[in-house]
Amino acid sequence: MSQCLSTRSIDHVVLERGDVANSWRTERWDSLRLLTPNWQSRLPGFGYDGNDPDGFRTTPETIRFLTRYAEAISPPLQTHTRVTSLRPTDDGYQLATTEGEWRCKTVVLASGACNIARAPAFAGEVPRAIRTLTPMDYRNPEQLDEGGVLVVGASATGTQLADEIHRSGRPVTLSVGEHIRAPRVYRGKDIQWWMDKAGVLEERYDQIDDITRARRVPSFQLAGTPERITLDLNALTAHGVRLTGPLATVRDGKALFSGSLRNQCALSDLKLGRLLDTFDHWATENGLDGAVEPPHRLEPTAVEDAPPLSLDLSGGEIHTILWATGFRPDYSWLDVPVLDRKGLIRHDGGIVPSPGMYLMGMPFLRRRKSALIDGAGDDARDLSLHLDAYLAGATPS
Ligand SMILES: Cc1cc2nc3c(=O)[nH]c(=O)nc-3n(C[C@H](O)[C@H](O)[C@H](O)COP(=O)(O)OP(=O)(O)OC[C@H]3O[C@@H](n4cnc5c(N)ncnc54)[C@H](O)[C@@H]3O)c2cc1C
């Protein structure tokens, strides 16, 4: 956004509570690699120039990448400045920060979609002897006690951490709710190549039937490993991870699971089939069938006949629970009445119903790719155009 504002000669400042790439410096586990290939982190005026376009950046490499971008565009950046309150004034906004006050006509909220790890309301019912942690606290398996681990949530974070923890010798039970299954490689090409080329990531928020639902869809079950492995539930069970249905509650020292595991997996397999159909259709329409490998389908997700419906948390089998149940933004510092009942900012493609206020970096903000690094550029171009017109006093379209 700063790059787009500079291109339009709009005077601005970027306030950051930490250093550039703060979330990557402070909130990621050690082994994390991007699940988007190197070529797919295109920022305005800055693409991938290395010799491994199909590789997946480690966290230190991601920090270096974002730092290099900041050096290249040299934004008016004030780091180590936490915004502690933001409130409307007669002609704009007033911000209190740890480094003093600011006034501005317009403001772009780019404080991230994943500031706080979610845990279910019943998390407080877990017996004290069990250690609970979130992906924000988790760094590596050595942090954990020996013994069994219950990982709750089977999207990108949950499947990656279940795999890593199980490989460390700690038996893992994975509680599976709604999830999106995806092969790493399909017909010889990376899944993100298909998503990008077939235009799936370009789908716009105003062309989707149920955008509220689309914004809540969990992340793909994907990992970015050098071996390009597919990390779906079949891969995990082949390694010995045990699956259960969604964790419904914790009561009297027991974790109680819903009996819907089979249905969750069948639905996910069905959606995967539809996604692959989209890719096949696109390949045929564009005359690419000869250029990629032939279509194929994945084995249905294997589910044991009677997955456990409860786990005794006092029995010594489980020592740790990891909540991989998603993330949410933190707006505790925002004193503008723009939050909905779920505590998320109301907006129309990033245009917030408060004059001159904009939002960036949220799932499906303007496009399906909006919450990816690769999605920031197009959203920033659109929203900076709107902001420019707002400052000029025009009615932005
Ligand atoms: C576990 C995980 C894995 C991911 N993997 C990928 C991937 O493989 N590929 C991909 O493209 N994307 C991935 N993403 C998404 C990626 O993080 C986002 O695309 C990107 O970080 C969005 O950037 P952002 O600047 O909007 O948000 P953030 O990176 O969250 O940055 C927000 C910034 O705002 C600062 N901030 C927050 N509150 C305040 C305040 N009150 N005052 C001052 N500063 C504040 C924070 O310190 C932070 O630096 C992943 C996200 C997570 C959580």
Ligand as a Chemical Component Dictionary entry (heavy atoms), coordinates in Angstrom:
data_LIG
# 
_chem_comp.id                   LIG 
_chem_comp.type                 NON-POLYMER 
_chem_comp.pdbx_formal_charge   0 
_chem_comp.three_letter_code    LIG 
# 
loop_
_chem_comp_atom.comp_id 
_chem_comp_atom.atom_id 
_chem_comp_atom.alt_atom_id 
_chem_comp_atom.type_symbol 
_chem_comp_atom.charge 
_chem_comp_atom.model_Cartn_x 
_chem_comp_atom.model_Cartn_y 
_chem_comp_atom.model_Cartn_z 
_chem_comp_atom.pdbx_ordinal 
LIG C1  C1  C 0 0.949  -19.449 9.833  1  
LIG C2  C2  C 0 0.782  -18.607 8.605  2  
LIG C3  C3  C 0 1.303  -19.044 7.399  3  
LIG C4  C4  C 0 1.142  -18.293 6.251  4  
LIG N1  N1  N 0 1.669  -18.753 5.063  5  
LIG C5  C5  C 0 1.552  -18.005 3.955  6  
LIG C6  C6  C 0 2.099  -18.431 2.706  7  
LIG O1  O1  O 0 2.639  -19.514 2.602  8  
LIG N2  N2  N 0 1.987  -17.619 1.631  9  
LIG C7  C7  C 0 1.350  -16.412 1.695  10 
LIG O2  O2  O 0 1.285  -15.714 0.685  11 
LIG N3  N3  N 0 0.817  -15.985 2.842  12 
LIG C8  C8  C 0 0.895  -16.756 3.965  13 
LIG N4  N4  N 0 0.345  -16.333 5.137  14 
LIG C9  C9  C 0 -0.417 -15.118 5.128  15 
LIG C10 C10 C 0 0.546  -13.977 5.218  16 
LIG O3  O3  O 0 1.000  -13.858 6.537  17 
LIG C11 C11 C 0 -0.176 -12.767 4.823  18 
LIG O4  O4  O 0 -0.395 -12.776 3.449  19 
LIG C12 C12 C 0 0.614  -11.543 5.076  20 
LIG O5  O5  O 0 1.317  -11.634 6.281  21 
LIG C13 C13 C 0 -0.322 -10.408 5.190  22 
LIG O6  O6  O 0 0.460  -9.329  5.483  23 
LIG P1  P1  P 0 -0.124 -8.189  6.330  24 
LIG O7  O7  O 0 0.922  -7.132  6.271  25 
LIG O8  O8  O 0 -1.512 -7.857  5.928  26 
LIG O9  O9  O 0 -0.277 -8.799  7.809  27 
LIG P2  P2  P 0 0.822  -9.172  8.859  28 
LIG O10 O10 O 0 1.963  -9.903  8.255  29 
LIG O11 O11 O 0 0.117  -9.812  10.006 30 
LIG O12 O12 O 0 1.384  -7.756  9.330  31 
LIG C14 C14 C 0 0.648  -6.888  10.145 32 
LIG C15 C15 C 0 1.635  -5.963  10.823 33 
LIG O13 O13 O 0 0.922  -5.030  11.611 34 
LIG C16 C16 C 0 1.625  -4.834  12.818 35 
LIG N5  N5  N 0 0.655  -4.383  13.813 36 
LIG C17 C17 C 0 -0.432 -5.040  14.294 37 
LIG N6  N6  N 0 -1.071 -4.280  15.208 38 
LIG C18 C18 C 0 -0.390 -3.122  15.313 39 
LIG C19 C19 C 0 -0.565 -1.944  16.090 40 
LIG N7  N7  N 0 -1.577 -1.803  16.955 41 
LIG N8  N8  N 0 0.325  -0.948  15.933 42 
LIG C20 C20 C 0 1.371  -1.051  15.047 43 
LIG N9  N9  N 0 1.574  -2.153  14.295 44 
LIG C21 C21 C 0 0.717  -3.171  14.426 45 
LIG C22 C22 C 0 2.209  -6.199  13.143 46 
LIG O14 O14 O 0 3.323  -6.089  13.991 47 
LIG C23 C23 C 0 2.563  -6.724  11.768 48 
LIG O15 O15 O 0 3.895  -6.446  11.393 49 
LIG C24 C24 C 0 0.463  -17.064 6.305  50 
LIG C25 C25 C 0 -0.056 -16.615 7.525  51 
LIG C26 C26 C 0 0.102  -17.371 8.663  52 
LIG C27 C27 C 0 -0.472 -16.862 9.958  53 
# 
loop_
_chem_comp_bond.comp_id 
_chem_comp_bond.atom_id_1 
_chem_comp_bond.atom_id_2 
_chem_comp_bond.value_order 
_chem_comp_bond.pdbx_ordinal 
LIG C1  C2  SING 1  
LIG C2  C3  SING 2  
LIG C2  C26 DOUB 3  
LIG C3  C4  DOUB 4  
LIG C4  N1  SING 5  
LIG C4  C24 SING 6  
LIG N1  C5  DOUB 7  
LIG C5  C6  SING 8  
LIG C5  C8  SING 9  
LIG C6  O1  DOUB 10 
LIG C6  N2  SING 11 
LIG N2  C7  SING 12 
LIG C7  O2  DOUB 13 
LIG C7  N3  SING 14 
LIG N3  C8  DOUB 15 
LIG C8  N4  SING 16 
LIG N4  C9  SING 17 
LIG N4  C24 SING 18 
LIG C9  C10 SING 19 
LIG C10 O3  SING 20 
LIG C10 C11 SING 21 
LIG C11 O4  SING 22 
LIG C11 C12 SING 23 
LIG C12 O5  SING 24 
LIG C12 C13 SING 25 
LIG C13 O6  SING 26 
LIG O6  P1  SING 27 
LIG P1  O7  DOUB 28 
LIG P1  O8  SING 29 
LIG P1  O9  SING 30 
LIG O9  P2  SING 31 
LIG P2  O10 DOUB 32 
LIG P2  O11 SING 33 
LIG P2  O12 SING 34 
LIG O12 C14 SING 35 
LIG C14 C15 SING 36 
LIG C15 O13 SING 37 
LIG C15 C23 SING 38 
LIG O13 C16 SING 39 
LIG C16 N5  SING 40 
LIG C16 C22 SING 41 
LIG N5  C17 SING 42 
LIG N5  C21 SING 43 
LIG C17 N6  DOUB 44 
LIG N6  C18 SING 45 
LIG C18 C19 SING 46 
LIG C18 C21 DOUB 47 
LIG C19 N7  SING 48 
LIG C19 N8  DOUB 49 
LIG N8  C20 SING 50 
LIG C20 N9  DOUB 51 
LIG N9  C21 SING 52 
LIG C22 O14 SING 53 
LIG C22 C23 SING 54 
LIG C23 O15 SING 55 
LIG C24 C25 DOUB 56 
LIG C25 C26 SING 57 
LIG C26 C27 SING 58 
# 
